[in-house]
Amino acid sequence: MEGSLCHEFPTDLPAIDVWEVYGSLTLAQLVPQLLPHVLSKVELVEGDGGVGTILLVTFPPSGTSGLASYKEKFTVVDNEKYIKEAEAIEGGFLDLGFEKYLVRFEIVGQEDGPTIIRSTIKYKVDAEHESNASLVSTGAVAAIADAITKYIKEHKSPKQASEQTSEEQATRQKSGEQGV
């Protein structure tokens, strides 16, 4: 049995700011700090954040369906299209009859609208464990999107904030709007 779930989170942040976190190891460092009830620890096993990077992801003791941890490998890191895919390679859902468990993050910038953090979970579970498909949820990726966007807004450097304000004022002036 194969399936996928998708969650879309809109934010007013520029796509490049969101990708700076999602496209790097910063995401793995921040999630346990911001959401210890979702992931208690993420350790770098191998790599530099690019394709082939392996992380050991540890759930809190009262975490997801009694899962303790799993290893994931980055299979796609596209810094132009803002896409990252990480596939479980050991433990976790694979111990529950899943043949595949992949998380895909795509940061979609739009000219006249919000940036979208699109999180997709793709999975394949063997026939004997089909009931375990109900364990797949977008709850964690939704919480991560919310926490990360709040973090970026709170920790944006004053220089970045003033640059963005200047750019917004220039854009308004070009389009004939009044600056504040």
Wavefront OBJ file of the C-alpha trace (Angstrom):
o trace
v 0.000 0.000 0.000
v 1.358 3.387 -1.016
v 0.210 6.812 -0.011
v 1.122 10.395 0.584
v 0.019 13.252 2.793
v 0.662 16.923 2.162
v 0.561 20.010 4.373
v 0.873 23.575 3.101
v 1.822 26.421 5.413
v 1.617 29.999 4.080
v 3.981 32.655 5.426
v 4.763 36.242 4.522
v 8.511 35.543 4.761
v 10.579 35.582 1.564
v 11.236 32.084 0.216
v 15.004 32.592 0.424
v 14.800 33.284 4.186
v 12.780 30.115 4.764
v 15.130 28.066 2.562
v 18.168 29.289 4.546
v 16.822 27.185 7.419
v 15.088 24.324 5.578
v 17.893 23.885 3.044
v 20.634 23.521 5.637
v 21.457 21.605 8.803
v 20.015 24.539 10.762
v 16.603 22.865 10.581
v 17.991 19.767 12.323
v 19.542 21.958 15.023
v 16.457 24.097 15.632
v 13.651 21.530 15.744
v 14.762 19.825 18.998
v 15.260 23.265 20.591
v 11.926 24.691 19.466
v 9.838 21.493 19.559
v 11.359 19.002 22.034
v 7.970 17.238 22.231
v 8.256 16.452 18.488
v 11.963 15.509 18.248
v 14.209 15.257 21.279
v 17.491 15.099 19.356
v 18.877 15.170 15.819
v 22.492 14.111 15.333
v 24.651 14.447 12.244
v 25.985 10.975 11.394
v 27.597 11.806 8.071
v 27.743 14.652 5.556
v 27.599 18.418 5.336
v 23.894 19.017 4.732
v 23.965 18.136 1.031
v 22.800 15.008 -0.784
v 24.012 11.909 1.065
v 23.875 13.514 4.518
v 22.662 11.081 7.186
v 20.944 12.170 10.396
v 19.956 10.155 13.455
v 16.548 11.460 14.532
v 15.422 10.656 18.091
v 11.844 10.981 19.300
v 10.941 11.956 22.873
v 10.122 9.026 25.203
v 6.376 9.649 24.813
v 6.780 10.225 21.081
v 5.367 8.913 17.844
v 3.767 5.492 18.283
v 6.511 4.250 20.583
v 9.210 4.843 17.972
v 12.602 5.580 19.507
v 14.681 6.784 16.563
v 15.494 6.383 12.904
v 18.176 7.353 10.429
v 17.345 9.452 7.402
v 19.384 10.271 4.325
v 19.066 13.426 2.228
v 18.343 12.229 -1.303
v 17.555 15.635 -2.831
v 18.815 19.094 -1.857
v 17.997 21.553 -4.632
v 19.126 25.082 -3.761
v 17.586 26.528 -6.923
v 14.108 25.002 -6.661
v 14.184 25.007 -2.806
v 13.422 21.290 -2.450
v 14.814 18.853 0.111
v 13.925 15.168 0.411
v 14.971 12.884 3.240
v 14.273 9.152 3.203
v 14.269 6.831 6.216
v 17.084 4.301 5.831
v 17.055 2.534 9.213
v 14.685 2.095 12.158
v 11.558 4.125 12.869
v 8.737 3.500 10.426
v 10.849 0.889 8.626
v 10.597 -1.236 11.794
v 6.796 -1.041 11.523
v 6.510 -2.628 8.080
v 7.128 0.458 5.971
v 9.200 -0.181 2.868
v 9.546 3.543 2.206
v 9.117 6.680 4.305
v 10.153 9.944 2.672
v 9.671 13.550 3.760
v 9.830 16.254 1.093
v 10.026 19.961 1.895
v 9.394 22.437 -0.898
v 9.566 26.185 -0.343
v 7.387 27.825 -2.976
v 7.871 31.564 -3.447
v 5.087 33.444 -5.188
v 5.376 36.916 -6.713
v 1.998 38.227 -5.585
v 1.282 36.054 -2.587
v 2.669 34.274 0.410
v 5.536 31.829 0.433
v 4.249 28.277 0.890
v 6.077 25.650 2.922
v 4.819 22.455 1.282
v 5.617 19.343 3.312
v 4.811 15.981 1.749
v 5.193 12.558 3.314
v 5.347 9.654 0.863
v 5.220 6.104 2.152
v 4.869 2.489 1.159
v 3.865 -0.153 3.679
v 3.808 -3.909 3.159
v 0.491 -5.800 3.027
v 1.005 -7.394 6.438
v 1.294 -3.990 8.148
v -1.227 -1.915 6.143
v -2.994 -0.788 9.311
v 0.211 1.047 10.308
v -0.394 3.519 7.471
v -2.710 5.294 9.912
v 0.393 6.264 11.923
v 1.522 8.631 9.158
v 0.601 12.220 9.967
v 1.536 15.728 8.897
v 1.197 16.976 12.475
v 4.957 17.170 13.063
v 5.786 18.920 9.768
v 2.953 21.404 10.379
v 4.301 22.192 13.861
v 7.819 22.543 12.420
v 6.666 24.999 9.720
v 4.885 27.124 12.314
v 7.800 27.114 14.780
v 10.465 27.789 12.146
v 8.623 30.744 10.620
v 8.137 32.259 14.091
v 11.836 31.692 14.808
v 12.912 33.378 11.561
v 10.682 36.393 12.260
v 11.991 36.739 15.825
v 15.665 36.299 14.911
v 15.913 38.272 11.701
v 18.910 40.570 12.076
v 18.240 44.329 12.256
v 20.234 44.716 9.007
v 18.000 42.197 7.209
v 14.894 43.869 8.604
v 16.037 47.341 7.462
v 17.056 46.003 4.027
v 13.662 44.390 3.616
v 11.905 47.587 4.752
v 13.953 49.629 2.239
v 13.116 47.160 -0.531
v 9.421 47.260 0.364
v 9.442 51.086 0.347
v 11.215 51.154 -3.034
v 8.667 48.699 -4.427
v 5.777 50.819 -3.125
v 7.298 53.982 -4.605
v 7.757 52.304 -7.986
v 4.142 51.178 -7.970
v 2.921 54.634 -6.939
v 1.946 53.755 -3.365
v 2.773 56.022 -0.454
v 5.581 54.935 1.864
v 5.083 55.189 5.597
l 1 2 3 4 5 6 7 8 9 10 11 12 13 14 15 16 17 18 19 20 21 22 23 24 25 26 27 28 29 30 31 32 33 34 35 36 37 38 39 40 41 42 43 44 45 46 47 48 49 50 51 52 53 54 55 56 57 58 59 60 61 62 63 64 65 66 67 68 69 70 71 72 73 74 75 76 77 78 79 80 81 82 83 84 85 86 87 88 89 90 91 92 93 94 95 96 97 98 99 100 101 102 103 104 105 106 107 108 109 110 111 112 113 114 115 116 117 118 119 120 121 122 123 124 125 126 127 128 129 130 131 132 133 134 135 136 137 138 139 140 141 142 143 144 145 146 147 148 149 150 151 152 153 154 155 156 157 158 159 160 161 162 163 164 165 166 167 168 169 170 171 172 173 174 175 176 177 178 179 180
